[in-house]
Amino acid sequence: MARGPRGRDVLNVIQQEVPERAARWAAGWDADSEGMRERKWDWEQCGGPTCGSGRWADSIAMSVSHARSEPAAQTWIEHLARSAVDQALVGTDTDAGMVARCYAYRRATDHAVAAQHQARLEPYVLDALRGVGLYSPAAVAAA
C-alpha cells in the first residue's frame, strides 16, 4: 500500500524496467549530451503531437496523487526509482556523469509514476510521463 493501489505494477517497473533502461538512458545522454539536452527541453516544455509536455504531465500526476491522498506514495515511488538507477549504474561499465545520472533519475521516476497512475490518466498524459518520442527516429534526425 505504500506504493499506492497499483503497487505491484510500480514495483515491476522499478525492479525490472528501470535497471534495464538506466544505463541506456545515461549512456545516451553522455554520447550526445547537446542533442539530448535539446530533446529533453522540447519534451519537458513542449511535448508533441502524440503527448503533452513532461512538466505538464508531472503536474497532472502530482495533482492526482494529492486528490487521491497519495502524495507520500508518489514520493516513495520516486525514491525507489532513483535508488534503482543508482544500483543499475554501479553494476555497469557506464561512467555516467552527474547530468546523465539526473536524466536517468527523471526518466525512471516518470516511468514509475506512470505505472502508479496507469488506470487513472489518459494515454496522452502517460506517454508524456514516459517521454515517448525522446528517442524516436524523427527526434534523433532533428537533433
C-alpha positions in Angstrom: 0.0 0.0 0.0 3.0 2.4 0.5 3.3 2.5 -3.3 -0.4 3.1 -3.9 -3.1 0.8 -5.3 -1.0 -0.2 -8.3 1.9 -1.1 -6.1 2.8 -4.3 -7.9 2.9 -2.6 -11.3 5.0 0.2 -9.9 7.4 -2.4 -8.3 7.6 -4.2 -11.6 8.7 -1.0 -13.3 11.2 -0.2 -10.6 12.7 -3.7 -10.3 12.5 -4.9 -14.0 12.3 -1.9 -16.4 14.4 0.7 -14.6 17.6 -1.4 -14.2 17.4 -2.5 -17.9 17.0 1.1 -19.1 19.0 3.2 -16.6 22.4 2.5 -18.2 21.0 3.1 -21.7 19.4 6.4 -20.6 22.7 7.6 -19.0 24.9 6.4 -21.9 22.5 8.0 -24.4 22.9 11.3 -22.6 26.7 11.0 -22.4 27.0 10.0 -26.0 25.1 13.1 -27.3 24.6 15.5 -24.4 23.8 18.5 -26.5 21.3 16.7 -28.7 19.7 15.0 -25.6 19.6 18.4 -23.8 17.6 19.8 -26.7 15.3 16.9 -27.0 14.8 16.8 -23.2 13.9 20.5 -23.2 11.4 20.0 -26.0 9.9 17.1 -24.2 9.7 18.9 -20.8 8.4 22.2 -22.2 6.5 21.4 -25.4 5.6 17.8 -25.8 4.5 16.8 -29.2 1.5 15.7 -31.4 1.1 12.4 -29.6 1.7 13.5 -26.0 1.8 16.6 -23.7 4.9 18.1 -22.1 6.8 16.3 -19.4 6.4 19.1 -16.9 2.6 19.3 -17.6 2.3 15.5 -17.1 4.3 15.7 -13.9 1.9 18.3 -12.5 -1.1 16.3 -13.5 0.3 13.2 -11.8 1.1 15.1 -8.6 -2.4 16.6 -8.6 -4.0 13.2 -9.0 -1.8 11.9 -6.2 -2.9 14.7 -3.9 -6.5 14.3 -4.9 -6.3 10.6 -4.0 -4.4 11.3 -0.8 -1.3 9.5 -2.2 1.4 12.2 -2.3 3.5 10.1 0.1 3.2 7.1 -2.2 4.4 9.1 -5.1 7.4 10.4 -3.1 8.2 6.9 -2.0 8.0 5.7 -5.6 10.3 8.4 -6.8 12.8 7.5 -4.1 12.7 3.8 -5.0 13.2 4.6 -8.7 16.2 6.8 -8.0 17.7 4.0 -5.9 17.2 1.6 -8.7 19.0 3.9 -11.1 21.9 4.1 -8.7 22.1 0.4 -8.3 21.9 -0.2 -12.0 24.6 2.3 -12.8 27.0 0.9 -10.2 26.8 -2.6 -11.7 27.7 -1.5 -15.3 30.7 -0.2 -17.2 28.8 3.1 -17.7 30.7 6.0 -16.3 27.7 8.3 -16.2 28.3 11.9 -15.4 26.1 13.7 -12.9 23.8 15.3 -15.6 23.4 11.9 -17.2 22.5 10.3 -13.9 20.0 13.1 -13.2 18.4 12.5 -16.6 18.2 8.7 -15.8 16.6 9.6 -12.4 13.9 11.7 -14.2 13.1 9.1 -16.7 12.9 6.3 -14.1 10.7 8.3 -11.7 8.4 9.3 -14.5 8.1 5.7 -15.7 7.3 4.5 -12.2 4.7 7.3 -11.6 3.1 6.4 -15.0 2.7 2.9 -13.6 1.1 4.3 -10.5 -1.5 6.2 -12.5 -1.9 3.8 -15.4 -5.6 3.3 -14.8 -6.3 7.0 -13.9 -4.7 9.0 -16.7 -5.2 9.1 -20.4 -2.5 7.8 -22.8 -1.7 11.4 -23.8 -0.6 12.1 -20.3 1.0 8.7 -19.6 3.1 9.0 -22.8 4.2 12.4 -21.8 5.4 11.0 -18.4 7.2 8.2 -20.2 9.0 10.5 -22.6 7.6 8.9 -25.7 9.3 10.5 -28.7 12.6 11.3 -27.0 14.3 8.5 -28.9 12.0 8.4 -31.9 13.8 8.5 -35.3 12.2 11.9 -36.0 13.6 13.3 -32.8 17.1 11.9 -33.4 17.1 13.1 -37.0 16.1 16.6 -35.9 18.9 16.8 -33.4 
